[in-house]
Amino acid sequence: MCLCGWREHTRLLRTGEADAALMFAPYDPDGIDADIVALEPRVAALPADHALTPASRVLLADLGIAPEEVDGRAEHDINKHGVHDLAQVVALISLGTTTTVLPISVAARYPRPGVTYVSV
């Protein structure tokens, strides 16, 4: 077993250094044979002072995100800001640099004082 960083699991699979991996979306599927084993509800990850944080639920339209963009939104934010892992994405959110949509398990794994997670 090997713990690795963001997007490193696909490199390990492609180079043959790993035979299998447990991956969270988003990931680059090119050349990867993958099966979905679980689906999670999504949450909006917002800066704590964002206007939508008091809401118990937000719509994708409130966030300016189209339904077909949900799966790639975090990957887009990662590429746009040049970050290397999920902790850095969450740090950018706490600084008010970005907002994104993430699986609900991220809210449990990455609680931060400057970030509010709201159901989508």
Backbone bond lengths (Angstrom), bond angles and torsions (degrees), N, CA, C in turn:
res aa  C-N    CA-C-N  psi(-1)  N-CA   C-N-CA  omega(-1)  CA-C   N-CA-C  phi
1 M - - - 1.448 - - 1.519 108.24 -
2 C 1.319 114.33 140.06 1.459 120.61 -178.57 1.522 108.69 -136.33
3 L 1.313 116.61 125.78 1.459 120.45 172.03 1.522 107.25 -87.41
4 C 1.315 116.38 134.67 1.456 118.45 -177.10 1.522 110.18 -138.68
5 G 1.318 114.39 169.61 1.453 121.15 -177.53 1.510 113.22 -82.69
6 W 1.321 114.78 178.40 1.460 123.65 -179.84 1.520 110.32 -54.87
7 R 1.300 117.29 129.73 1.461 126.02 178.03 1.530 114.11 67.32
8 E 1.315 118.56 -2.50 1.458 120.62 -179.89 1.525 111.67 -73.08
9 H 1.320 117.61 -28.30 1.466 120.68 -178.02 1.526 111.81 -61.06
10 T 1.334 117.42 -38.52 1.463 119.24 179.86 1.530 110.95 -68.34
11 R 1.320 116.81 -36.23 1.470 119.87 176.62 1.521 110.13 -63.72
12 L 1.320 117.47 -43.55 1.461 120.95 -179.97 1.523 111.80 -62.72
13 L 1.334 116.31 -37.77 1.466 119.97 176.87 1.525 111.20 -67.47
14 R 1.313 116.03 -45.48 1.465 119.87 -176.60 1.526 113.12 -66.45
15 T 1.324 117.16 -33.28 1.466 120.60 -179.49 1.527 112.44 -86.03
16 G 1.333 116.92 -6.77 1.459 120.13 -179.54 1.516 114.16 84.66
17 E 1.322 117.43 5.52 1.466 120.46 178.22 1.524 111.42 -73.32
18 A 1.344 116.32 -18.05 1.464 121.85 176.60 1.521 108.01 -135.31
19 D 1.326 116.00 145.28 1.457 121.75 178.31 1.521 112.32 -95.26
20 A 1.323 116.42 -24.71 1.465 121.73 -178.21 1.522 108.41 -151.96
21 A 1.320 115.04 156.96 1.461 119.54 179.39 1.518 109.56 -151.56
22 L 1.306 115.88 148.52 1.455 122.66 170.71 1.514 105.40 -99.17
23 M 1.344 116.44 112.22 1.454 120.99 -173.23 1.521 110.11 -119.53
24 F 1.304 114.64 144.04 1.450 121.51 173.62 1.518 108.20 -101.66
25 A 1.317 116.05 139.28 1.463 119.73 175.17 1.525 108.10 -69.38
26 P 1.278 118.67 147.59 1.455 126.53 4.13 1.524 110.91 -88.06
27 Y 1.313 116.19 151.49 1.452 123.05 172.01 1.525 107.14 -149.05
28 D 1.311 116.42 161.27 1.460 121.60 179.97 1.523 107.93 -79.78
29 P 1.337 118.85 112.36 1.462 121.27 -174.73 1.528 114.84 -81.78
30 D 1.329 118.18 -5.69 1.465 120.45 -176.68 1.529 110.88 -57.22
31 G 1.325 116.04 119.90 1.453 121.94 177.65 1.513 115.04 76.26
32 I 1.317 117.47 7.80 1.463 121.68 -179.07 1.529 108.47 -109.08
33 D 1.320 116.62 126.64 1.463 121.78 174.21 1.521 106.36 -91.74
34 A 1.334 116.85 109.82 1.463 120.53 -173.05 1.515 111.69 -127.35
35 D 1.307 115.54 148.25 1.459 123.37 173.26 1.521 108.09 -121.96
36 I 1.312 116.48 137.23 1.463 120.96 176.23 1.521 107.95 -80.10
37 V 1.327 116.37 124.95 1.465 120.43 179.70 1.522 112.17 -105.06
38 A 1.322 116.78 -17.41 1.467 119.94 178.35 1.527 109.09 -160.50
39 L 1.315 115.22 147.25 1.458 122.24 173.19 1.516 108.32 -118.82
40 E 1.309 116.19 140.37 1.455 120.77 -178.97 1.519 110.66 -119.80
41 P 1.327 116.16 149.63 1.467 118.49 169.82 1.525 108.89 -61.85
42 R 1.309 116.20 157.14 1.464 121.64 179.69 1.517 110.52 -104.79
43 V 1.312 114.68 153.10 1.457 121.94 174.19 1.521 108.54 -126.85
44 A 1.305 115.30 149.92 1.458 120.73 171.17 1.517 107.01 -83.95
45 A 1.311 116.85 129.28 1.460 121.86 175.75 1.521 106.96 -100.25
46 L 1.324 115.32 111.35 1.463 121.73 -171.98 1.523 111.02 -122.03
47 P 1.338 117.70 149.50 1.464 119.31 170.57 1.533 108.69 -59.44
48 A 1.306 117.46 144.70 1.465 121.84 -175.11 1.521 113.49 -56.57
49 D 1.330 117.87 -27.88 1.463 120.21 -178.73 1.535 112.84 -95.62
50 H 1.317 118.32 10.97 1.473 122.79 179.90 1.527 109.85 -66.09
51 A 1.318 116.98 145.65 1.468 122.24 -178.02 1.530 113.24 -60.39
52 L 1.347 118.64 -25.57 1.463 121.10 -177.40 1.531 114.28 -90.14
53 T 1.325 118.62 -4.00 1.469 119.69 -176.28 1.533 114.64 -63.24
54 P 1.328 120.81 -29.10 1.466 118.54 177.44 1.536 113.47 -70.53
55 A 1.323 117.79 -16.41 1.465 121.06 -176.76 1.528 110.60 -69.95
56 S 1.320 116.20 148.23 1.459 119.82 176.10 1.529 110.57 -84.70
57 R 1.329 116.52 -19.26 1.464 122.42 179.66 1.528 107.60 -156.68
58 V 1.340 116.02 142.64 1.458 120.73 176.29 1.523 109.16 -123.72
59 L 1.305 115.39 158.96 1.462 121.75 175.20 1.526 108.77 -96.85
60 L 1.326 115.69 153.02 1.458 118.73 175.35 1.522 110.73 -56.50
61 A 1.327 116.36 -37.63 1.471 120.36 179.15 1.532 111.18 -60.27
62 D 1.350 117.57 -34.32 1.466 121.02 177.27 1.523 111.26 -61.71
63 L 1.334 115.61 -28.57 1.460 121.75 -177.31 1.525 112.28 -94.90
64 G 1.351 116.00 -5.19 1.451 120.00 -177.52 1.520 112.65 72.72
65 I 1.335 116.47 29.45 1.464 122.04 -178.34 1.522 108.77 -117.02
66 A 1.318 116.69 128.97 1.462 121.71 176.53 1.532 109.02 -79.96
67 P 1.340 118.21 149.95 1.469 120.26 -179.31 1.531 113.66 -53.40
68 E 1.317 117.59 -37.90 1.465 119.80 -178.97 1.532 113.01 -73.15
69 E 1.332 117.47 -9.33 1.473 121.70 178.82 1.524 113.12 -92.10
70 V 1.327 118.15 -11.03 1.471 121.29 -172.28 1.524 112.11 -56.51
71 D 1.325 117.37 -51.66 1.461 119.66 -175.73 1.520 113.26 -63.59
72 G 1.305 117.90 -30.83 1.457 120.57 -177.97 1.510 114.84 -98.47
73 R 1.318 117.82 -0.46 1.471 120.54 -173.83 1.529 112.76 -62.79
74 A 1.327 117.96 -47.78 1.466 119.49 -179.73 1.527 110.45 -63.63
75 E 1.342 116.66 -40.60 1.465 120.29 178.01 1.532 110.23 -62.02
76 H 1.327 117.41 -40.44 1.460 121.66 176.45 1.520 110.31 -59.53
77 D 1.343 116.57 -46.18 1.459 120.47 -179.28 1.528 111.58 -64.98
78 I 1.318 117.08 -37.37 1.460 121.24 178.42 1.527 109.93 -63.49
79 N 1.327 116.45 -48.28 1.467 120.21 179.95 1.527 111.77 -64.68
80 K 1.326 116.63 -41.79 1.463 121.37 -177.28 1.526 111.79 -61.67
81 H 1.326 116.42 -39.91 1.465 120.79 -174.67 1.531 113.42 -100.19
82 G 1.336 117.20 -3.54 1.466 120.32 177.01 1.514 114.47 67.40
83 V 1.312 117.65 28.77 1.464 119.64 179.21 1.527 109.96 -85.75
84 H 1.327 115.95 164.83 1.454 120.75 -173.22 1.522 114.49 -115.04
85 D 1.314 117.95 -10.47 1.457 118.27 178.90 1.533 110.34 -156.84
86 L 1.304 114.47 171.05 1.457 121.00 -176.22 1.525 112.39 -63.73
87 A 1.319 116.94 -35.40 1.468 120.11 178.08 1.529 111.04 -60.27
88 Q 1.321 117.62 -36.29 1.465 120.86 178.15 1.527 111.18 -70.82
89 V 1.336 117.14 -37.27 1.471 120.07 175.91 1.523 109.29 -60.77
90 V 1.329 116.83 -46.39 1.464 120.94 -179.06 1.537 110.27 -63.89
91 A 1.321 117.39 -36.68 1.470 120.40 176.74 1.530 110.72 -63.26
92 L 1.337 117.46 -41.22 1.469 120.50 177.24 1.525 111.31 -63.03
93 I 1.320 116.41 -37.75 1.467 120.29 177.56 1.522 109.51 -63.23
94 S 1.325 117.41 -45.42 1.469 120.34 -179.29 1.519 111.94 -63.02
95 L 1.334 117.52 -26.97 1.466 121.87 177.96 1.526 112.64 -83.37
96 G 1.341 116.34 -5.30 1.460 120.60 179.56 1.517 113.39 82.70
97 T 1.333 117.56 13.08 1.461 122.06 -178.01 1.522 112.43 -77.27
98 T 1.328 117.21 -31.66 1.460 120.92 -176.64 1.527 110.54 -153.00
99 T 1.306 115.44 167.47 1.464 123.28 167.82 1.522 105.03 -131.84
100 T 1.311 117.54 156.19 1.458 119.44 179.15 1.516 110.37 -155.36
101 V 1.319 116.15 177.99 1.455 122.77 177.66 1.522 107.01 -117.91
102 L 1.333 116.12 128.58 1.460 122.00 -175.23 1.528 110.74 -133.90
103 P 1.335 117.34 161.48 1.465 119.39 173.56 1.529 110.37 -62.87
104 I 1.320 116.66 148.99 1.465 121.27 -175.72 1.527 112.50 -61.33
105 S 1.331 118.31 -27.86 1.465 120.24 179.66 1.530 111.87 -63.97
106 V 1.319 117.17 -23.78 1.463 120.57 178.29 1.532 110.01 -65.38
107 A 1.320 116.75 -36.71 1.466 120.36 178.98 1.528 110.90 -60.04
108 A 1.323 116.67 -37.06 1.465 120.48 178.63 1.530 111.58 -74.43
109 R 1.334 116.56 -34.91 1.471 120.43 -176.95 1.520 113.42 -84.20
110 Y 1.325 118.14 -23.48 1.458 121.65 -175.27 1.532 112.56 -128.60
111 P 1.316 118.19 57.07 1.473 117.96 175.39 1.533 108.87 -70.53
112 R 1.307 116.25 133.79 1.461 121.29 179.40 1.521 108.30 -139.66
113 P 1.333 118.07 141.93 1.465 120.54 178.87 1.515 113.42 -58.59
114 G 1.321 119.63 -31.97 1.457 122.26 -176.92 1.505 115.14 -92.43
115 V 1.347 117.25 8.79 1.467 121.35 -176.52 1.528 109.71 -126.69
116 T 1.325 115.05 135.98 1.459 121.56 174.23 1.519 107.90 -118.59
117 Y 1.327 116.20 133.14 1.459 121.69 177.30 1.514 108.13 -104.25
118 V 1.340 117.24 127.40 1.451 122.88 -177.45 1.525 108.23 -124.84
119 S 1.326 117.27 133.84 1.456 121.31 178.64 1.528 111.14 -57.83
120 V 1.323 114.99 143.38 1.467 121.24 178.38 1.522 107.70 -107.36
